Amino acid sequence: MTDVQSLTLADGSTLQYFVDDDAPTDAALLVYHHGTPAAGPLDDELRLPARAAGLRIVELVRPGYGGSTRQPGRAIADVVPLVEALADHLGHERFVSLGWSGGGPHVLATAAMLPGRCAGALCLAGIAP
């Protein structure tokens, strides 16, 4: 089952996320960057293989989608502190990350800007730039 939750950030904005609540909370973390224009509960096509691989998947809902506070003028790299805040909130120093479609550039920014924390990244059907 996927559970939707929210995190209040230091600036008072809200970051919504979906988490596989059937996965062990101490499993390694997989941060998923959703496509464009989409955000929502994690599909079994993602949840089940992640869980089988010993990963707990969490979908970060980017600003302006779902219940996450909009950030006018946001750049792709602006997702990086959100990923850090979410990983910290979930108690993970290191994680792996996956981006699909419009999430592709976001996963690449995460990997590039958090090399000490993001242990691996996969971009599937990523879009430009």
C-alpha positions as CSV (number, residue, x, y, z in Angstrom):
1,M,0.0,0.0,0.0
2,T,1.1,3.6,-0.7
3,D,0.8,6.2,2.0
4,V,0.7,9.9,1.2
5,Q,2.5,12.1,3.8
6,S,3.7,15.7,4.1
7,L,6.8,17.3,5.5
8,T,6.9,20.9,6.6
9,L,10.2,22.4,5.5
10,A,12.3,25.0,7.4
11,D,10.8,27.8,5.2
12,G,7.3,26.8,6.0
13,S,6.5,25.2,2.7
14,T,5.1,21.7,2.3
15,L,6.7,18.8,0.6
16,Q,4.3,16.0,-0.1
17,Y,5.6,12.4,-0.7
18,F,4.3,8.9,-1.2
19,V,5.9,6.0,0.5
20,D,5.6,2.3,0.3
21,D,4.4,1.6,3.8
22,D,4.6,-2.1,3.3
23,A,8.4,-2.0,3.0
24,P,10.5,-2.2,6.1
25,T,11.4,1.3,7.4
26,D,15.0,0.3,7.8
27,A,15.4,-0.8,4.1
28,A,17.7,1.1,1.9
29,L,16.0,4.2,0.4
30,L,15.0,4.7,-3.3
31,V,13.9,8.3,-4.0
32,Y,11.6,8.4,-7.1
33,H,11.2,11.5,-9.2
34,H,7.8,11.3,-11.0
35,G,7.2,12.2,-14.6
36,T,5.5,15.3,-16.1
37,P,2.7,16.1,-15.7
38,A,2.0,13.4,-13.1
39,A,2.3,12.7,-9.4
40,G,0.4,10.3,-7.4
41,P,0.4,7.0,-5.6
42,L,3.2,4.6,-6.4
43,D,2.3,2.0,-8.9
44,D,2.9,-1.7,-8.1
45,E,5.2,-1.8,-11.2
46,L,7.6,0.4,-9.1
47,R,6.8,-0.6,-5.5
48,L,7.0,-4.4,-5.8
49,P,10.4,-4.7,-7.7
50,A,11.9,-2.1,-5.3
51,R,10.7,-4.0,-2.3
52,A,12.0,-7.3,-3.8
53,A,15.4,-5.6,-4.2
54,G,15.4,-4.6,-0.5
55,L,14.5,-1.0,-1.2
56,R,11.9,1.3,0.4
57,I,10.6,3.6,-2.4
58,V,9.5,7.1,-1.7
59,E,8.1,9.4,-4.4
60,L,9.0,13.1,-3.8
61,V,6.2,15.2,-5.2
62,R,7.8,18.2,-6.8
63,P,6.7,21.8,-6.0
64,G,3.5,22.7,-7.7
65,Y,2.2,19.1,-7.9
66,G,-0.2,17.5,-5.5
67,G,0.1,18.9,-2.0
68,S,3.7,20.3,-2.4
69,T,3.9,24.1,-2.2
70,R,4.5,25.8,-5.5
71,Q,7.9,27.5,-6.0
72,P,7.5,30.2,-8.8
73,G,10.7,30.4,-10.8
74,R,12.0,27.0,-9.6
75,A,14.9,25.5,-11.5
76,I,15.6,21.8,-11.8
77,A,18.5,21.9,-9.3
78,D,16.1,23.4,-6.7
79,V,14.9,19.8,-6.1
80,V,18.2,18.8,-4.5
81,P,17.6,20.4,-1.1
82,L,14.1,18.9,-1.1
83,V,15.6,15.4,-1.6
84,E,18.1,16.1,1.2
85,A,15.3,17.2,3.5
86,L,13.2,14.1,2.7
87,A,16.1,11.7,3.1
88,D,17.0,13.3,6.5
89,H,13.4,13.2,7.6
90,L,13.2,9.5,6.7
91,G,16.6,8.8,8.5
92,H,18.8,8.0,5.6
93,E,22.2,9.4,5.0
94,R,22.6,7.6,1.6
95,F,20.1,6.6,-1.0
96,V,19.6,5.7,-4.6
97,S,17.4,7.6,-7.0
98,L,15.2,7.0,-10.1
99,G,13.7,9.5,-12.4
100,W,11.1,8.9,-15.0
101,S,10.3,11.2,-18.0
102,G,10.1,14.7,-16.5
103,G,11.8,13.3,-13.4
104,G,14.9,12.5,-15.4
105,P,16.6,15.9,-15.2
106,H,15.7,16.0,-11.5
107,V,17.4,12.6,-10.8
108,L,20.5,13.8,-12.7
109,A,20.7,17.0,-10.7
110,T,20.3,15.0,-7.5
111,A,23.2,12.6,-8.5
112,A,25.4,15.5,-9.7
113,M,24.9,17.7,-6.6
114,L,24.8,15.1,-3.9
115,P,27.6,12.7,-4.8
116,G,28.2,11.9,-1.2
117,R,24.6,10.9,-0.5
118,C,23.2,9.6,-3.8
119,A,24.9,6.2,-4.3
120,G,23.3,5.6,-7.7
121,A,20.9,7.1,-10.1
122,L,18.8,5.8,-13.0
123,C,17.1,8.1,-15.6
124,L,14.4,6.3,-17.6
125,A,12.9,8.0,-20.7
126,G,14.3,11.3,-19.4
127,I,13.4,14.5,-21.2
128,A,15.6,17.5,-22.0
129,P,17.3,19.7,-21.0
